[in-house]
Amino acid sequence: MIAKGKILVTGVAGFIGSKVAELLLNDGYNVVGIDNLNDYYSPKLKLHRLNFLENNCDFQFYNLDVENFVELENLFASNKFISVINLAARAGVRASIENPFVYVSTNIVGTLNLLELMKKYAVSKFVLASSSSVYAGEKVPFQENMRVDFPISQYAATKKSAELLAYTYHHLYGIDVSVLRFFTVFGPAGRPDMSYFQFIEKIRKGLPITLYGDGNQKRDFTYIDDIAKGVVASMKPLGYEVVNLGGGRNPVTINHMIELIEIALQRKAIIEYKPFNNADMNETGADITKAKTLLSWQPQIDFETGIDNTIKWHKQNISLLDSLD
């Protein structure tokens, strides 16, 4: 297969980044992936994901931080990228409250570094990972034209800020931008800080799970394979567009998620209830009309199938998961 060009994927050892890189390689692209392999969660899981990419001769990996402008520029100077897919980010609402500075430096300064280098080295396409968290205060289903001016966490504020920077560079320098607002991405080899991951592991081990609120809060879960396909589809020329990538179906309660995990593992959850966190949203739900129209995209994997696939992966990777503790 003839290579279609070289793409920079940041955060390539992450949950979404590794799957996007896999799809790009399968489609015949050359992929340069960067990741700083930080310890927000165990690097062992990040290396596990990378192992599936590094045997491909069209893949190059660099341990590099988007916050390091000098090293980034060396990378841009020695490669001719046709697009940049920025999936490097500090994620997690609650953690952003504890350490907002690293969220600003990675999610905002890191985005600025990439855009400046794209301008300098004439890279025309930018795909930016954003979040449903920016919709705080709006009514579901969330539509891209809603006002998102009232973030309730530092994480959401940094994501909105990155969107604004991307628009500025589109307006001033003509960079083609796809901003993708992800809705609760889940699936095999996911992030250990995500609730579904923690619930599976703790219920499997007979340990108590922590539930903030009564469990009736809802999330529009979106399966990892569907998200990655949406990212790849968004590399087409769009000008500047913000697009929701979400499940697009009825949001799922946390209680229902716990019930499905209990059934699959044949174990009852031990639940420790704590007050609802004011930085959390009570419900998320995506209007995906725009994704269908612009990207010919809609999710294929429902929540029940996705959580079943995820639990099977956990059962098959017990030794890896136990090593993360």
Secondary structure in CASP SS format (residue, H / E / C, confidence):
PFRMAT SS
TARGET T0000
AUTHOR 0000-0000-0000
METHOD secondary structure of the structure
MODEL  1
M C 1.00
I C 1.00
A C 1.00
K C 1.00
G C 1.00
K E 1.00
I E 1.00
L E 1.00
V E 1.00
T E 1.00
G C 1.00
V C 1.00
A C 1.00
G C 1.00
F H 1.00
I H 1.00
G H 1.00
S H 1.00
K H 1.00
V H 1.00
A H 1.00
E H 1.00
L H 1.00
L H 1.00
L H 1.00
N H 1.00
D C 1.00
G C 1.00
Y C 1.00
N E 1.00
V E 1.00
V E 1.00
G E 1.00
I E 1.00
D E 1.00
N C 1.00
L C 1.00
N C 1.00
D C 1.00
Y C 1.00
Y C 1.00
S C 1.00
P H 1.00
K H 1.00
L H 1.00
K H 1.00
L H 1.00
H H 1.00
R H 1.00
L H 1.00
N H 1.00
F C 1.00
L C 1.00
E C 1.00
N C 1.00
N C 1.00
C C 1.00
D C 1.00
F E 1.00
Q E 1.00
F E 1.00
Y E 1.00
N E 1.00
L C 1.00
D C 1.00
V C 1.00
E C 1.00
N C 1.00
F H 1.00
V H 1.00
E H 1.00
L H 1.00
E H 1.00
N H 1.00
L H 1.00
F H 1.00
A H 1.00
S C 1.00
N C 1.00
K C 1.00
F E 1.00
I E 1.00
S E 1.00
V E 1.00
I E 1.00
N E 1.00
L C 1.00
A C 1.00
A C 1.00
R C 1.00
A C 1.00
G C 1.00
V H 1.00
R H 1.00
A H 1.00
S H 1.00
I H 1.00
E H 1.00
N C 1.00
P H 1.00
F H 1.00
V H 1.00
Y H 1.00
V H 1.00
S H 1.00
T H 1.00
N H 1.00
I H 1.00
V H 1.00
G H 1.00
T H 1.00
L H 1.00
N H 1.00
L H 1.00
L H 1.00
E H 1.00
L H 1.00
M H 1.00
K H 1.00
K H 1.00
Y C 1.00
A C 1.00
V C 1.00
S C 1.00
K E 1.00
F E 1.00
V E 1.00
L E 1.00
A E 1.00
S E 1.00
S E 1.00
S H 1.00
S H 1.00
V H 1.00
Y H 1.00
A C 1.00
G C 1.00
E C 1.00
K C 1.00
V C 1.00
P C 1.00
F E 1.00
Q C 1.00
E C 1.00
N C 1.00
M C 1.00
R C 1.00
V C 1.00
D C 1.00
F C 1.00
P C 1.00
I C 1.00
S C 1.00
Q H 1.00
Y H 1.00
A H 1.00
A H 1.00
T H 1.00
K H 1.00
K H 1.00
S H 1.00
A H 1.00
E H 1.00
L H 1.00
L H 1.00
A H 1.00
Y H 1.00
T H 1.00
Y H 1.00
H H 1.00
H H 1.00
L H 1.00
Y H 1.00
G C 1.00
I C 1.00
D E 1.00
V E 1.00
S E 1.00
V E 1.00
L E 1.00
R E 1.00
F E 1.00
F C 1.00
T C 1.00
V E 1.00
F E 1.00
G C 1.00
P C 1.00
A C 1.00
G C 1.00
R C 1.00
P C 1.00
D C 1.00
M C 1.00
S H 1.00
Y H 1.00
F H 1.00
Q H 1.00
F H 1.00
I H 1.00
E H 1.00
K H 1.00
I H 1.00
R H 1.00
K H 1.00
G C 1.00
L C 1.00
P E 1.00
I E 1.00
T E 1.00
L E 1.00
Y E 1.00
G C 1.00
D C 1.00
G C 1.00
N C 1.00
Q C 1.00
K E 1.00
R E 1.00
D C 1.00
F C 1.00
T E 1.00
Y E 1.00
I H 1.00
D H 1.00
D H 1.00
I H 1.00
A H 1.00
K H 1.00
G H 1.00
V H 1.00
V H 1.00
A H 1.00
S C 1.00
M C 1.00
K C 1.00
P C 1.00
L C 1.00
G C 1.00
Y E 1.00
E E 1.00
V E 1.00
V E 1.00
N E 1.00
L E 1.00
G C 1.00
G C 1.00
G C 1.00
R C 1.00
N C 1.00
P C 1.00
V E 1.00
T E 1.00
I H 1.00
N H 1.00
H H 1.00
M H 1.00
I H 1.00
E H 1.00
L H 1.00
I H 1.00
E H 1.00
I H 1.00
A H 1.00
L H 1.00
Q C 1.00
R C 1.00
K C 1.00
A C 1.00
I E 1.00
I E 1.00
E E 1.00
Y E 1.00
K E 1.00
P C 1.00
F C 1.00
N C 1.00
N C 1.00
A C 1.00
D C 1.00
M C 1.00
N C 1.00
E E 1.00
T C 1.00
G C 1.00
A E 1.00
D C 1.00
I C 1.00
T H 1.00
K H 1.00
A H 1.00
K H 1.00
T H 1.00
L H 1.00
L H 1.00
S C 1.00
W C 1.00
Q C 1.00
P C 1.00
Q C 1.00
I C 1.00
D C 1.00
F H 1.00
E H 1.00
T H 1.00
G H 1.00
I H 1.00
D H 1.00
N H 1.00
T H 1.00
I H 1.00
K H 1.00
W H 1.00
H H 1.00
K H 1.00
Q H 1.00
N C 1.00
I H 1.00
S H 1.00
L H 1.00
L H 1.00
D H 1.00
S H 1.00
L C 1.00
D C 1.00
END
